[in-house]
Amino acid sequence: MIKSKKILFILCAALLLSGCSGHSKDADKISKLEEQLEEAEARAEKAEKAEQEALDRLKEYEDAAEPESENPDTSESDEAAPVEGETAARPQTIVLDPGHSGVVAQGTEPLGPGSSEYKSADTGGTSGVSTGVPEYELTLNISLQLRQELQNRGYTVLMTRETNDVPLSCVQRAEVANNANADAYVRIHANGSENQSATGAMTICTTPQSPYVPDMYSASRLLSDCILNKLCEATGCNKERVWETDTMSGNNWSKVPVTIVEMGYMSNPQEDATMQTPEYQALIVQGIANGIDTYLGY
């Protein structure tokens, strides 16, 4: 309103200074200007009032939308509890290595870090005496099923290969686990023997005297024991042993807990055929997954 009166005063002064005649006409003009200014002020006051009412309503809405303060009686564990039927995520990373491949990596590589002894980068593996299925096909089949099972249990799972046309050396396979800083590196294989009556499962880890990774022995031995026990428990197969040896380059290059799982003998006609059945494969998968759970404390 103060600004409006200032404007009116300026207009009146301008009319007086202009020296124009016809004071009655000037008075009429001033009167009309006053009326227009009053109407403008009334509209401004009305708009200001409407604006303030809108602001008040907005404030009421924001106050109502604010979340309630946290209940001090609610524990963090209760807040983080998974929904019923939902698998809780597990922070561990598992690397699965389906043994061998349809395309064999060529050349040789050191038996372990700093070793002067060299071995083949990889081999073709064995094949089923009854089924004719190559080991690399069986190991990939089991590994893909195992990946799904472990993911269902909440683990992060990486694979060294997902097809049979990838040549990978033992060192390259171990590097996948090392680069992922895996909590467990599980190498899936099947056994073979000149003695066709040999049956059962075994696991393989390094020795306490390993010249390459002696600090990995305890964890790798525990991982080997857990998987072997649960695998044999799930399948009912013959339990052979945990073989401790420093002759496996893939284990020697691993900087994380590692085991080789020999699921059974493809050189045994009956065990070879059994390992190709979906029912038995499901038991193998459950057994290995249960062993990983046990090793990691689940």
C-alpha positions in Angstrom: 0.0 0.0 0.0 2.9 2.4 0.7 4.2 1.8 -2.8 0.7 2.6 -4.3 0.5 6.0 -2.4 4.0 6.9 -3.6 2.9 6.3 -7.2 -0.2 8.4 -6.7 1.9 11.3 -5.2 4.3 11.2 -8.2 1.4 11.3 -10.7 -0.2 14.3 -8.9 3.0 16.2 -8.8 3.6 15.5 -12.5 0.1 16.9 -13.3 0.7 20.1 -11.2 4.1 20.7 -12.7 2.9 20.3 -16.3 1.0 23.6 -16.0 -1.9 22.4 -17.9 -5.2 24.1 -17.4 -8.5 22.6 -16.4 -8.0 21.8 -12.8 -11.4 20.0 -12.6 -10.4 17.6 -15.3 -7.1 17.0 -13.4 -9.0 16.3 -10.2 -11.2 13.8 -12.0 -8.2 12.0 -13.4 -6.6 11.8 -9.9 -9.8 10.5 -8.5 -10.0 7.8 -11.1 -6.4 6.9 -10.4 -7.1 6.6 -6.7 -10.0 4.3 -7.4 -7.8 2.1 -9.7 -5.1 2.0 -7.1 -7.5 1.0 -4.3 -8.9 -1.8 -6.5 -5.4 -2.9 -7.3 -4.5 -2.9 -3.6 -7.6 -4.9 -2.8 -6.7 -7.5 -5.4 -3.1 -7.7 -4.1 -4.3 -8.2 -0.5 -6.7 -10.9 -1.7 -3.9 -12.6 -3.7 -1.5 -12.4 -0.7 -4.1 -13.9 1.6 -4.8 -16.8 -0.9 -1.0 -17.4 -1.2 -0.6 -17.6 2.6 -3.6 -20.0 2.9 -2.0 -22.2 0.2 1.4 -22.2 2.1 -0.4 -23.2 5.3 -2.1 -26.1 3.6 1.2 -27.2 2.1 2.9 -27.1 5.5 0.1 -29.2 7.0 0.5 -31.8 4.2 4.3 -32.0 4.6 3.9 -32.5 8.4 1.4 -35.3 7.8 3.7 -37.0 5.3 6.7 -37.2 7.6 7.6 -40.8 8.6 7.1 -41.7 12.2 10.2 -41.8 14.3 11.9 -45.2 14.6 10.6 -47.5 17.3 13.5 -47.7 19.8 12.4 -51.2 20.7 12.9 -52.5 17.2 16.3 -54.2 16.8 18.4 -54.0 13.7 18.1 -57.7 13.2 14.3 -57.4 13.1 14.5 -54.6 10.5 16.8 -56.6 8.3 14.8 -59.9 8.6 13.9 -61.3 5.1 10.4 -61.7 4.0 8.9 -65.2 4.7 9.9 -67.5 1.9 12.7 -65.2 0.7 16.3 -66.3 0.8 18.6 -64.0 2.7 21.6 -62.7 0.6 24.9 -64.2 1.6 28.0 -62.1 1.2 30.2 -64.9 0.1 31.5 -65.5 -3.4 31.9 -69.0 -4.8 33.9 -69.8 -7.9 33.0 -73.0 -9.7 35.5 -74.6 -12.1 34.0 -77.2 -14.5 37.0 -79.5 -15.1 38.6 -79.7 -18.5 37.0 -78.5 -21.7 36.1 -79.5 -25.2 38.9 -77.4 -26.5 42.1 -78.2 -24.6 44.5 -75.4 -23.6 47.9 -76.0 -25.3 51.4 -75.7 -23.9 52.8 -76.0 -20.4 52.9 -73.9 -17.2 54.7 -74.1 -13.9 53.4 -76.6 -11.3 53.2 -73.7 -8.9 54.5 -70.1 -8.3 58.2 -70.1 -8.8 58.4 -73.8 -9.7 60.9 -75.1 -12.2 58.7 -78.1 -12.8 56.2 -77.7 -15.7 53.0 -79.5 -16.5 50.5 -79.5 -19.3 48.3 -76.4 -19.2 45.2 -78.7 -19.3 44.2 -82.2 -20.4 41.1 -83.6 -22.1 40.0 -85.6 -19.0 38.3 -89.0 -19.1 35.0 -90.2 -20.5 32.2 -92.6 -19.4 33.0 -96.3 -20.0 29.2 -97.0 -20.4 27.8 -93.7 -21.7 30.7 -92.4 -23.7 30.0 -88.9 -22.2 33.2 -86.9 -21.9 34.1 -85.6 -18.5 34.1 -82.0 -19.6 30.4 -82.3 -20.5 29.4 -83.9 -17.2 31.4 -81.4 -15.1 29.8 -78.4 -16.9 26.3 -79.9 -16.6 26.8 -80.4 -12.8 28.4 -77.0 -12.4 25.6 -75.1 -14.1 23.0 -76.9 -11.9 25.2 -76.2 -8.8 25.5 -72.5 -9.7 21.7 -72.2 -9.8 21.4 -74.0 -6.4 24.0 -71.8 -4.8 22.4 -68.6 -6.2 19.1 -69.8 -4.8 20.8 -70.0 -1.4 21.9 -66.4 -1.7 25.6 -66.8 -2.9 27.3 -64.9 -5.6 28.6 -67.5 -8.0 31.2 -67.1 -10.8 32.2 -69.8 -13.4 35.6 -70.3 -15.0 33.7 -71.4 -18.1 30.1 -71.7 -19.2 30.6 -73.5 -22.5 32.7 -76.5 -23.8 34.5 -74.5 -26.4 36.7 -72.4 -24.1 40.4 -73.5 -23.7 41.6 -72.6 -20.2 44.8 -73.5 -18.4 44.9 -74.4 -14.8 46.6 -71.1 -13.9 43.9 -69.1 -15.8 41.2 -71.0 -13.9 42.9 -70.2 -10.5 43.2 -66.6 -11.5 39.4 -66.3 -11.8 39.1 -67.3 -8.1 42.0 -65.2 -7.0 40.8 -62.1 -8.8 37.3 -62.6 -7.3 38.9 -63.1 -3.8 36.5 -66.1 -3.6 35.5 -67.5 -0.3 35.6 -71.0 -1.8 37.0 -72.2 -5.1 35.4 -75.6 -6.0 36.7 -77.5 -9.0 34.3 -80.1 -10.3 35.8 -83.3 -11.8 35.0 -87.0 -12.3 37.5 -89.8 -11.7 38.9 -92.6 -13.8 40.8 -95.7 -13.0 42.2 -98.8 -14.7 40.4 -100.7 -12.0 36.8 -100.6 -13.2 35.5 -101.8 -9.8 36.7 -98.6 -8.1 33.7 -96.4 -7.0 33.1 -93.4 -4.8 33.9 -89.8 -4.3 37.0 -88.0 -3.1 38.2 -84.5 -2.7 41.8 -83.2 -3.2 43.7 -80.3 -1.5 47.3 -79.3 -0.9 49.5 -80.5 1.9 50.6 -78.7 5.1 54.1 -78.7 3.6 53.0 -77.1 0.3 56.0 -75.1 -1.2 53.5 -72.8 -2.9 50.5 -72.0 -0.7 51.1 -73.5 2.8 48.9 -70.9 4.4 45.9 -72.2 2.4 46.1 -75.8 3.8 43.8 -75.5 6.8 41.0 -73.8 5.0 41.3 -76.0 1.9 41.4 -79.1 4.0 38.2 -78.0 5.9 36.5 -77.2 2.6 37.4 -80.6 1.2 36.2 -82.5 4.3 32.9 -80.6 4.4 32.1 -81.2 0.7 33.1 -84.8 0.8 31.1 -85.6 3.9 27.9 -83.9 2.6 28.3 -85.3 -0.9 28.5 -88.8 0.3 25.7 -88.2 2.8 23.4 -86.9 0.0 24.2 -89.5 -2.6 24.9 -92.5 -0.5 28.0 -93.2 -2.6 31.3 -94.8 -1.3 33.4 -92.3 0.6 37.0 -92.6 -0.4 39.2 -89.9 1.1 40.6 -86.4 1.1 43.8 -86.7 -0.9 46.4 -84.3 0.1 48.9 -83.6 -2.7 51.0 -80.8 -4.1 50.9 -82.2 -7.7 47.8 -80.3 -8.8 48.8 -77.1 -10.4 45.3 -75.6 -10.3 45.3 -76.0 -6.5 48.9 -74.7 -6.2 48.1 -71.4 -7.9 45.0 -70.7 -5.8 45.4 -68.0 -3.2 41.9 -68.8 -1.8 40.5 -72.0 -0.2 40.2 -74.6 -2.9 39.3 -78.2 -3.4 38.9 -80.6 -6.3 35.7 -82.7 -6.1 35.9 -86.1 -7.8 32.2 -86.9 -8.0 32.6 -90.6 -8.9 34.3 -93.0 -11.4 33.4 -92.7 -15.0 35.5 -95.9 -15.4 33.0 -97.9 -13.4 30.1 -98.9 -15.7 27.4 -98.6 -13.1 28.6 -95.4 -11.5 29.1 -93.8 -14.9 25.5 -94.6 -15.9 24.2 -93.4 -12.5 26.0 -90.0 -12.7 24.2 -89.3 -16.0 20.7 -89.6 -14.4 19.0 -86.3 -13.5 18.0 -87.7 -10.1 21.5 -88.6 -9.1 22.9 -85.3 -10.5 20.4 -83.4 -8.3 21.7 -85.3 -5.3 25.3 -84.4 -6.2 24.4 -80.8 -6.5 22.6 -80.8 -3.1 25.5 -82.6 -1.4 28.2 -80.1 -2.7 26.0 -77.1 -1.9 25.4 -78.5 1.6 29.1 -78.9 2.0 29.8 -75.3 1.1 27.1 -74.2 3.5 28.7 -76.2 6.3 32.2 -74.9 5.5 30.9 -71.3 5.6 28.9 -71.8 8.7 25.3 -72.0 7.5 
